[in-house]
Amino acid sequence: MLDETWSFGVLGRTGRGLTEAQNVDPTQVDMIVGSLAGPLCAGAKDVVEHQRVSSTAYTFSAALPAMLAVTASECINLLQSNPEILLQCRENIRLMRAQLDPRSDWVMCTSAPENPIMLLVFKPEVVKARRLSAEDQERLMMECVDEVCFNPLFLTHIIIPLAASWG
């Protein structure tokens, strides 16, 4: 089973996810799952049918609303008919990383360069010099998140001033 929730529409030459990015024949994967505001499942017909009938959405009659299903389908159509969307997404990822990592003295991004989800951690030398416990690191990261949520400024313009105030 392969979860493509965060890779579908982003990774691979045409955005088809990890299988395309890693040159794996998707028919060799028993089940591919993901999310586009609701369940996405691909695989052999019998596997997909089993998941559809056995899923909690079906069992508890809380299936994906038609509007979200159409939205997911249209997103796929847009990606297929407008490959420039994927190119722009990749350029945005590149620009964000260039602003953040390696320019920050405090944090580094541990995600793969093509990944739009950027996992930020404190640099080991910062953790050591400041003697930051795991709890300290979590608290400081939450302060950054709170600042970003409550202040409409770009993330990289906040990390540096906040880091300076941690002193």
C-alpha positions in Angstrom: 0.0 0.0 0.0 1.4 3.4 -1.0 0.0 6.7 0.5 0.2 9.4 -2.2 -1.6 12.1 -0.1 1.3 14.5 -0.2 3.0 13.4 -3.4 0.1 13.2 -5.9 0.0 16.3 -8.1 3.5 17.3 -7.1 6.1 14.6 -7.5 7.1 12.9 -10.8 7.6 14.4 -14.2 3.8 14.9 -14.7 2.8 15.0 -11.0 1.6 11.5 -10.8 3.3 11.0 -7.5 5.9 8.7 -6.0 5.5 5.9 -8.5 6.3 8.2 -11.4 9.1 10.0 -9.4 10.7 6.6 -8.6 10.0 4.9 -11.9 7.8 2.3 -10.4 5.1 0.7 -12.4 1.9 1.6 -10.5 0.3 -1.7 -11.4 3.0 -3.3 -9.2 1.5 -1.5 -6.1 -1.5 -3.3 -4.6 -3.2 -0.1 -3.5 -2.4 3.6 -3.9 -4.3 5.8 -1.5 -4.4 9.6 -1.1 -6.5 12.6 -0.5 -7.9 15.4 -2.6 -10.3 16.7 0.1 -11.5 13.2 0.4 -10.6 9.6 -0.3 -8.6 8.7 -3.4 -7.9 5.1 -4.1 -6.3 3.4 -7.1 -5.4 -0.2 -7.6 -6.7 -3.4 -9.1 -10.5 -3.4 -9.6 -11.2 -5.9 -6.9 -9.0 -4.0 -4.3 -10.7 -0.7 -5.1 -14.2 -2.3 -5.0 -13.3 -3.8 -1.6 -12.2 -0.5 -0.2 -15.2 1.3 -1.6 -17.7 -1.1 0.0 -15.7 -1.6 3.2 -14.7 1.9 3.8 -16.0 3.8 6.8 -17.4 6.4 4.5 -19.6 3.8 2.9 -20.3 1.9 6.1 -21.4 4.9 8.1 -23.1 6.7 5.1 -20.8 9.6 5.2 -19.5 9.3 1.7 -17.5 12.1 0.0 -19.9 14.8 -1.1 -20.4 15.1 -4.8 -19.0 18.6 -4.9 -15.7 17.4 -3.4 -15.6 14.5 -5.8 -16.1 16.8 -8.8 -13.4 19.2 -7.4 -10.9 16.4 -7.0 -11.7 15.2 -10.5 -11.3 18.7 -11.9 -8.0 19.1 -10.1 -6.7 16.1 -11.9 -8.0 17.4 -15.2 -6.3 20.7 -14.6 -3.0 19.1 -13.9 -3.2 17.0 -17.0 -4.2 19.8 -19.3 -2.0 22.5 -17.8 1.5 21.2 -17.1 2.7 24.7 -16.4 0.9 24.5 -13.0 3.3 21.8 -11.9 6.2 23.8 -13.2 5.0 26.9 -11.2 4.5 24.8 -8.1 8.1 23.5 -8.4 9.5 27.0 -8.9 7.6 28.2 -5.8 9.1 25.3 -3.8 12.6 26.2 -5.0 12.1 29.9 -4.2 10.8 29.2 -0.7 13.7 26.9 0.0 16.2 29.5 -1.3 14.7 32.0 1.1 14.7 29.7 4.1 17.4 27.0 3.8 20.4 27.5 4.0 20.0 31.3 4.8 18.6 30.7 8.3 21.0 30.5 11.2 18.5 28.7 13.3 16.5 26.1 11.2 17.1 23.7 8.4 14.7 21.9 6.1 15.0 18.1 6.2 12.5 17.4 3.4 13.5 16.3 -0.1 14.2 19.4 -2.3 11.1 18.7 -4.5 8.8 18.2 -1.6 6.3 21.1 -1.1 6.0 20.1 2.6 9.0 21.6 4.3 9.9 19.9 7.6 11.8 22.4 9.7 14.0 21.5 12.6 16.5 23.5 14.6 20.1 23.1 13.4 22.1 20.7 15.7 24.5 23.5 16.6 21.7 25.7 17.7 20.2 22.9 19.9 23.6 22.3 21.4 24.6 25.9 21.9 21.3 26.9 23.4 20.9 23.6 25.3 17.4 23.2 23.9 15.4 20.2 25.1 12.8 18.6 22.9 10.2 20.6 24.8 12.0 23.8 24.3 12.3 23.1 20.6 8.6 22.3 20.3 7.7 25.5 22.3 9.8 27.7 20.1 8.5 26.1 16.9 4.9 26.7 18.2 5.7 30.3 18.8 6.8 30.6 15.1 3.6 28.8 14.0 1.4 31.1 16.2 3.2 34.2 14.9 2.6 33.1 11.3 -1.0 32.3 12.0 -1.8 35.6 13.6 0.4 37.8 11.5 0.0 37.9 7.7 3.8 38.1 7.1 5.8 35.7 5.0 7.3 32.9 7.2 11.0 33.7 6.4 10.5 37.3 7.5 9.4 36.0 10.9 11.9 33.3 11.7 14.9 35.5 11.8 13.5 38.2 14.2 12.0 35.6 16.4 15.2 33.7 16.5 17.0 36.9 17.6 14.5 37.4 20.4 15.2 33.9 21.7 18.7 35.2 22.5 
